Amino acid sequence: MALDTWLAFFTACWVISLSPGAGAIASMSSGLNFGFRRGYWNAVGLQLALIVQIAIVAAGLGAILATSEFAFEAIKWFGVAYLVYLGWKQWRAAPDSMATDDAEVAVARPLALVMRGFVVNASNPKAIVFILAVLPQFLDSGRPLLPQYLTMAATMVTVDLVVMAGYTGLAAKVLRLLREPRQQRMLNRVFGSLFGAAAALLATVRQAAH
């Protein structure tokens, strides 16, 4: 990949990652509930899903998903249901309830947070369609494609890890400042509502628009 092409792609990655979405909301929610060091495992799950999505596009399966109404709708509505579930859990979270009982400890385990992040990203068919539309614009068909896909995947993951670290860390800092139960309850409900809003936006996505 030529340097000028990579720089353009690098810039695009920052714009994409900084745009608020379900991944950013999940990262902030994890930072709020579990602090930065533990909550950041959610971002690892987000990146694993991103790698899978890029692999799907690189393998040519992304085009099939983009044209299959059933597959698109099935993944979309699974994602909507999962975001609603996360919103409901966040809304009902008790103030200062981080890892205070067995259920919270289970949710706070790194593997559970990785899986949570993975499902949030993987259950968004719009992401695959978006990658399918964007990545080919930066490919040089005259050069081997695999090294270019690997370079783009590494760039996207690195940028997104940095951005999600910012979102997670910001929420973790806020958590330390808000100690009163009323403030924490309000913040939990704000994030619960954000998950609900993300679900509503995902529900409006139509395959025909792509």
RODO-2510 file (C-alpha; in nm, 4 decimals, decimal comma):
residues 210
     n   res          X          Y          Z
     1     m     0,0000     0,0000     0,0000
     2     a     0,1418     0,3395    -0,1020
     3     l     0,2161     0,5812     0,1815
     4     d    -0,0249     0,8501     0,0613
     5     t    -0,3042     0,5921     0,0322
     6     w    -0,2320     0,4630     0,3815
     7     l    -0,2326     0,8152     0,5250
     8     a    -0,5742     0,8804     0,3694
     9     f    -0,7023     0,5519     0,5127
    10     f    -0,5463     0,6332     0,8516
    11     t    -0,7332     0,9646     0,8595
    12     a    -1,0579     0,7947     0,7617
    13     c    -1,0110     0,5448     1,0461
    14     w    -0,9960     0,8263     1,3019
    15     v    -1,3135     0,9836     1,1674
    16     i    -1,4938     0,6479     1,1715
    17     s    -1,3759     0,5513     1,5215
    18     l    -1,4512     0,8886     1,6788
    19     s    -1,8075     0,8841     1,5467
    20     p    -2,0328     0,7861     1,8406
    21     g    -2,1947     0,4467     1,8038
    22     a    -2,2855     0,1305     1,9899
    23     g    -1,9172     0,0434     2,0387
    24     a    -1,8428     0,3783     2,2010
    25     i    -2,1476     0,3473     2,4255
    26     a    -2,0454    -0,0062     2,5280
    27     s    -1,6911     0,1162     2,6046
    28     m    -1,8140     0,4031     2,8197
    29     s    -2,0599     0,1749     2,9962
    30     s    -1,7804    -0,0721     3,0749
    31     g    -1,5559     0,2051     3,2044
    32     l    -1,8395     0,3396     3,4165
    33     n    -1,9232     0,0025     3,5709
    34     f    -1,5851    -0,1664     3,6008
    35     g    -1,3154     0,1002     3,5782
    36     f    -1,0558     0,1356     3,3029
    37     r    -0,8322    -0,1706     3,3514
    38     r    -1,1163    -0,4196     3,3669
    39     g    -1,3615    -0,2349     3,1433
    40     y    -1,1098    -0,2073     2,8593
    41     w    -1,1542    -0,5785     2,7866
    42     n    -1,4772    -0,4732     2,6165
    43     a    -1,2688    -0,2863     2,3570
    44     v    -1,0709    -0,6044     2,2872
    45     g    -1,3977    -0,7778     2,2001
    46     l    -1,4938    -0,4924     1,9711
    47     q    -1,1679    -0,5333     1,7801
    48     l    -1,2023    -0,9102     1,7484
    49     a    -1,5400    -0,8551     1,5847
    50     l    -1,3883    -0,5894     1,3579
    51     i    -1,1191    -0,8345     1,2469
    52     v    -1,3853    -1,0948     1,1695
    53     q    -1,5847    -0,8392     0,9701
    54     i    -1,2796    -0,7386     0,7658
    55     a    -1,2019    -1,1062     0,7043
    56     i    -1,5578    -1,1605     0,5821
    57     v    -1,5220    -0,8727     0,3375
    58     a    -1,1760    -0,9883     0,2247
    59     a    -1,3117    -1,3372     0,1607
    60     g    -1,5887    -1,1976    -0,0562
    61     l    -1,8666    -1,3045     0,1808
    62     g    -1,9517    -0,9445     0,2610
    63     a    -2,1083    -0,9058    -0,0821
    64     i    -2,3363    -1,2021    -0,0098
    65     l    -2,4480    -1,0487     0,3204
    66     a    -2,5055    -0,7154     0,1494
    67     t    -2,7453    -0,8779    -0,0976
    68     s    -2,9129    -1,1304     0,1349
    69     e    -3,2167    -0,9690     0,2939
    70     f    -3,2698    -1,2584     0,5355
    71     a    -2,9107    -1,2569     0,6657
    72     f    -2,9072    -0,8799     0,6953
    73     e    -3,2360    -0,8649     0,8867
    74     a    -3,1509    -1,1601     1,1125
    75     i    -2,8220    -1,0071     1,2243
    76     k    -2,9766    -0,6630     1,2568
    77     w    -3,2630    -0,7686     1,4833
    78     f    -3,0328    -0,9802     1,6956
    79     g    -2,8202    -0,6689     1,7429
    80     v    -3,1265    -0,4590     1,8288
    81     a    -3,2370    -0,7122     2,0903
    82     y    -2,8896    -0,7305     2,2444
    83     l    -2,8564    -0,3519     2,2701
    84     v    -3,2000    -0,3314     2,4325
    85     y    -3,0905    -0,5983     2,6808
    86     l    -2,7723    -0,4048     2,7641
    87     g    -2,9757    -0,0873     2,8064
    88     w    -3,2188    -0,2606     3,0402
    89     k    -2,9315    -0,4011     3,2502
    90     q    -2,7647    -0,0606     3,2680
    91     w    -3,0900     0,1186     3,3560
    92     r    -3,1547    -0,1222     3,6431
    93     a    -2,7966    -0,1214     3,7751
    94     a    -2,7801    -0,0257     4,1413
    95     p    -2,5583     0,2680     4,2428
    96     d    -2,1995     0,1665     4,3211
    97     s    -2,2764    -0,1977     4,2407
    98     m    -1,9449    -0,2801     4,0760
    99     a    -1,8663    -0,6456     4,1406
   100     t    -2,0606    -0,6458     4,4670
   101     d    -2,2336    -0,9792     4,4091
   102     d    -2,1712    -1,3021     4,2219
   103     a    -2,3647    -1,1886     3,9139
   104     e    -2,1643    -0,8681     3,8839
   105     v    -1,8369    -1,0537     3,9366
   106     a    -1,9270    -1,2906     3,6516
   107     v    -2,0122    -1,0026     3,4183
   108     a    -1,6878    -0,8244     3,5114
   109     r    -1,4652    -1,1161     3,4145
   110     p    -1,2373    -1,0307     3,1192
   111     l    -1,3741    -1,3066     2,8957
   112     a    -1,7337    -1,1965     2,9610
   113     l    -1,6458    -0,8369     2,8728
   114     v    -1,4606    -0,9495     2,5591
   115     m    -1,7662    -1,1475     2,4503
   116     r    -1,9928    -0,8524     2,5246
   117     g    -1,7849    -0,6234     2,3039
   118     f    -1,7630    -0,8873     2,0322
   119     v    -2,1413    -0,9332     2,0167
   120     v    -2,2030    -0,5551     2,0092
   121     n    -1,9848    -0,5134     1,7000
   122     a    -2,0549    -0,8460     1,5297
   123     s    -2,4326    -0,8016     1,5467
   124     n    -2,4250    -0,4861     1,3360
   125     p    -2,4655    -0,5820     0,9679
   126     k    -2,4291    -0,2169     0,8732
   127     a    -2,0637    -0,2392     0,9804
   128     i    -1,9891    -0,5153     0,7294
   129     v    -2,1703    -0,3315     0,4512
   130     f    -1,9821    -0,0135     0,5446
   131     i    -1,6470    -0,1930     0,5382
   132     l    -1,7434    -0,3494     0,2056
   133     a    -1,8063    -0,0001     0,0660
   134     v    -1,4986     0,1726     0,2134
   135     l    -1,2054    -0,0702     0,2069
   136     p    -1,2022    -0,1388    -0,1705
   137     q    -1,1541     0,2335    -0,2339
   138     f    -0,8071     0,2094    -0,0795
   139     l    -0,7022    -0,1166    -0,2444
   140     d    -0,4492    -0,1263    -0,5280
   141     s    -0,5692    -0,4063    -0,7549
   142     g    -0,2242    -0,4211    -0,9137
   143     r    -0,0674    -0,5411    -0,5875
   144     p    -0,1291    -0,8497    -0,3707
   145     l    -0,4534    -0,7943    -0,1781
   146     l    -0,3796    -0,9917     0,1395
   147     p    -0,0964    -0,7655     0,2627
   148     q    -0,3169    -0,4628     0,1958
   149     y    -0,6091    -0,6101     0,3910
   150     l    -0,3731    -0,6978     0,6774
   151     t    -0,2345    -0,3438     0,6800
   152     m    -0,5819    -0,1920     0,6833
   153     a    -0,7009    -0,4303     0,9546
   154     a    -0,3999    -0,3460     1,1741
   155     t    -0,4579     0,0263     1,1170
   156     m    -0,8296     0,0137     1,1955
   157     v    -0,7789    -0,1969     1,5084
   158     t    -0,4957     0,0208     1,6410
   159     v    -0,6879     0,3437     1,5898
   160     d    -1,0057     0,2007     1,7390
   161     l    -0,8188     0,0678     2,0437
   162     v    -0,6839     0,4176     2,1089
   163     v    -1,0254     0,5793     2,0655
   164     m    -1,2028     0,3203     2,2833
   165     a    -0,9340     0,3665     2,5478
   166     g    -1,0342     0,7322     2,5524
   167     y    -1,4039     0,6520     2,5861
   168     t    -1,3424     0,3887     2,8549
   169     g    -1,1005     0,6073     3,0494
   170     l    -1,3294     0,9090     3,0361
   171     a    -1,6177     0,7104     3,1827
   172     a    -1,3905     0,5582     3,4481
   173     k    -1,2796     0,9080     3,5527
   174     v    -1,6391     1,0247     3,5732
   175     l    -1,7174     0,7242     3,7929
   176     r    -1,4617     0,8358     4,0494
   177     l    -1,6176     1,1815     4,0653
   178     l    -1,9776     1,0690     4,1059
   179     r    -2,0097     0,8975     4,4413
   180     e    -2,3608     0,9899     4,5484
   181     p    -2,6192     0,7172     4,4768
   182     r    -2,8505     0,9664     4,3065
   183     q    -2,5760     1,0757     4,0662
   184     q    -2,4748     0,7180     3,9858
   185     r    -2,8348     0,6125     3,9319
   186     m    -2,8857     0,9044     3,6938
   187     l    -2,5699     0,8136     3,5005
   188     n    -2,6766     0,4490     3,4760
   189     r    -3,0086     0,5583     3,3305
   190     v    -2,8403     0,7928     3,0851
   191     f    -2,6287     0,5051     2,9518
   192     g    -2,9301     0,2753     2,9541
   193     s    -3,1107     0,5287     2,7382
   194     l    -2,8104     0,5564     2,5057
   195     f    -2,8144     0,1810     2,4496
   196     g    -3,1853     0,2090     2,3727
   197     a    -3,1184     0,4907     2,1276
   198     a    -2,8470     0,2852     1,9566
   199     a    -3,0932    -0,0043     1,9257
   200     a    -3,3549     0,2269     1,7758
   201     l    -3,1051     0,3604     1,5203
   202     l    -2,9970     0,0101     1,4245
   203     a    -3,3616    -0,0886     1,3802
   204     t    -3,4052     0,1865     1,1179
   205     v    -3,1211     0,0532     0,9002
   206     r    -3,2528    -0,0784     0,5697
   207     q    -3,0607    -0,2945     0,3272
   208     a    -3,1970    -0,1015     0,0306
   209     a    -3,0143     0,2068     0,1540
   210     h    -2,6880     0,0363     0,0751
***
